[in-house]
Every structure is written in C-alpha cells, then in structure tokens.
Amino acid sequence: MLIHPWDAARDEKEWQDWLAGHDFGQLAVNGGDGEPPFVQPLHFAYDAGRGEVLGHLARPNPLWRALEARPEVLLSVVDDYAFVPGPWQALPGDPAEHGTPTSVYAAVQLRCTAHVVDDPHEKAALLNRQVAHFQPPGLSAEAAAGEAPYGRLLPGIRGLRLEVTGVRAKFKYAGHKPDEVQDRIAAGLAERGAPGDAAALAQQRRRRSA
C-alpha cells in the first residue's frame, strides 16, 4: 500500500481510534507452494493495550494448515470510502473535464504473527473477550469449557490470537489538494449522498480540522 506523506496517519492514536470503530476486515494468509493466498473475512476485536487481535473461525476452515505453516499474516481493514468524479478534482483555473477521477478511503493494515488457540479454557476466555467487544454484558451467557450452553460448541471452532508486529495506516482524503478542491469534494459528497459518502465526508472534515 503506497502511503504519501499527506495521507499518513498523524500519530498512533489516529489509526487506533479509527480501528476501534471498524472491526471487520480481511485476513490474508500465505498459501502453500503454488497456491494463492487465503483471504478470510473476519469479525475481530482489537486490543490496543495488549497489541493483539482476537478472532475465531470454524475448525473445518481450509486456511488452518497454511496458517500454521506460515503464521505471518496480514489483517486489512478498509472503510469510509467513496468515488470522487474527475470534475471535483479539477485544479483551480483548469477545465472541469481535466480533473482526475479518484477514490478517498481509510485503510489500516496490521502485520501479525498468528497464534492458534485450541485449549478449551483459553478458547472460552478468548471468545468472552471478543463478544464483550461487540455487545453489552448480559445479552449472552459466557462461554465456559464443558458447560452449557456453549461448551459443546467449542470443539467446532479454533481461536485466533494475532500478535501485532507492524502497522501501516492511510487516510486518503485529498489532503494535499488546494482548499478550493477540498471544498468542492466535500460539497460533492454532501450533495450526492450515496452510500458511504457521509462517512467519507466525516473523515475528510476530521482530517482538515485536525
């Protein structure tokens, strides 16, 4: 992922705050010799304090063998994106049709070392931590090894703890463009109102005001 200086996260807090509200991504696992990578959609919980990501997948998932052979993985999260038509990007004084179409988006890539969790007690604890990230306490019973209602289901899944070893973060919102162009993009997103436009506009405004 190419990251220009004007698109880079301003500090660690910026990408961590963004990631806290974006907990669904794509887990890329290296395939075996001659095989393409596995790319697995994944709901996850990121723990900034521990520098780790928690998730789980069904035991029959075909990526396990590849993951255990090559535990260096990449978790990619992209959101708050929108297409920007060419005229919105035209530089001051240029014809509108000379503007370059582009996209705006936020992206965080976490390079991780994967650790598979199979011990039933550790797996139950991991699941409880993950569920606590997504919903208020009391909505679901806690998982406990050998105990109802989820104990009998634990063998059907494997826990996944991803130790974060590197981060690349990008917030591509035309930050290097003249104010006139940025204003035009903001006005276009607000007026168009397509799916994703409001979230992209919010990110652009946040970056400009920071």
N, C-alpha and C positions, 0 to 999 in steps of 0.2 A: 504494500500500500504506500503510494507516494504521499508524503506529507510536506507541503510547503510551509515555510515559517509562519505565514499568516493563518494557516489552517490548524496549526498545532495547538494542543491543549495548553492553556496558560499555566497550569500547575496541576499537581496530582489531584487536588480537591475537585477540580472541574470535571475530570472524567469519572472520578469516583461518585460524585453527586449524580451525574447523568446515568451511570450504570446502575445506581440504586433504584432507578425507576424504569429500567429496561432489563428484564430478567428472562428473556427468551432469545436464544441465539442458535448458531450453527457450530457444532463441534466437528472439527476436521481431524481425522486420524489417518496417519500414513498407511497406505495399503501394503500388501506384500509385494515381492518382486513381480514386476509386470502387471500389477493391479492398480487401478486408480484409487485415489484416497476415498475413505468413507466420510460422508458428510451427514451428520446426525442432528436433526432439530432437537433442541434441548431446553426445557424449563430448568432454571438453575437459581441458586441463592449464592450471591457473592458476599463473602465475609471480609471486609476491608481490614479489620483488626488482625485477623489471622492470615491474611493474604492467600485465601483459598476459595475455591468454588465448590459447591455441593450439588450433586445431582444423582440420578439413578436411572437405570434402563432395565428392560426386560432381559432375563437371562438368555433367551434364545437369540438375542440381537447378534448379527454376524460380525460386528466390529470388535468383539471382545478379544479374539485371538490376535488380531492386528494390533490392538491397543497394548496388550500385554507384551508383544514382541517389540514394539516401538512406542514407549509411553510418552514421548514428547508430542504434545498435541497443541492445537490452536482453537480457541473459542472466539468466534467472531460475532459481534453484535452490531447491527446497522438499523437505524430508525430515523425518524424526524426528517424524512427525505421528500423532495419534490423536484419535478422537472421545471426548468427555467427556460422559457422560449427565447429565441435569439434577440428579438427587439428589446426585451427587458434589459439585456446586457450591452446594448449599443453604447459606446463611449460618447461623452458629450461632443456634439458637433458632427458626429458620424451619422449616416443614414441608418434608420432603424433596421433595415434588412442586412446591415453589416454586423449586427450583433451576433455573438456566438452562443448557440444553444448549449446548455449545460445542466448539471444537477447540483442540488445542495443536499447535504446529509451530515449526520453524525455517525461515527464508527469507532468502536473500541475493539481491539484485538488483544486477547490475553494468551500469551505463550505459557504453557503449563506442563508440569510433569504429573501424569495421571497415576493415581493410586486406587486400585480396586478394593472395595470393602466387601468382604464375604462373611466375616464373623457376625452372627445374628444379633448380638447385643450392640456391637458397633454400628451395624446397619440400621437398627431401630433408632439409635441415637441420632444418626445422620438424617434419617427421614423426619424425625421430630423437629430437628433444626430447620430442615428445608421447608416443611409445612408451616412452621412458625413464621417464616418469612412471607408467606403468601396469604395467610388468613388469620383472623383474631383467635386467641385461645378459646377453647371450649367448643368449637364447632365440630371437631373430630376427636375421637378417642386417640390417646397416644399409642404409638406402636411400641410393643414390648415382645421380646423373643419368647415364643411358646405360650403367649397369652392372647385371648380373643380381644378384639375382633380381627387384628391384622397379623397375629403371629403365624398363622398357617399360610399367609401370602408371602412372607418374607423370602422363602426359598425361591420364589419365582422371579426375583429381581436381584440385581447386584448394585451396590452403592458405588459412587464415583466421587472421589475427592481429588480436585485438581489444584495442585500447588503452583501458584502463580510465580513464574520466573522472569517474565518480561511483559511490558505493556506498550502498545502503540495506539495512540488516540488522535482522532482527526475530527475537526468541526469545520466543514467546508461550507461557508456561508458568505462568499464574495467579500471577505474582509479586506482584500487588497484593492477593491474597486473604489472609484470616486464616490463621494456621498450621493451625488445625483443618481448614479447607477444603483447603489444600495437602496435608496429611497424608492426607485422605480420597481425594483424587485419586491420590496416589502408591500408596496401598493398593489402590485400584480397578484401576489399571494393572497392578500386580504380580499381583493375583489373576486378572484377566481373561486376561492373556497372549495377547491377539490379535496378529496380525501388526502390527508397528510399535510395540506397547505398550512393549516393553523399551527400544527406542531413545528413545522419548518420555520414559519414566521416567528414563533415564540423564541426559537433558538437564535435566529438572526438578530432579533431585538436584544436578547440577553447578551450576545457577544458584542454588539455595538455599545451597549451601555456599561459594560464591564471596565 
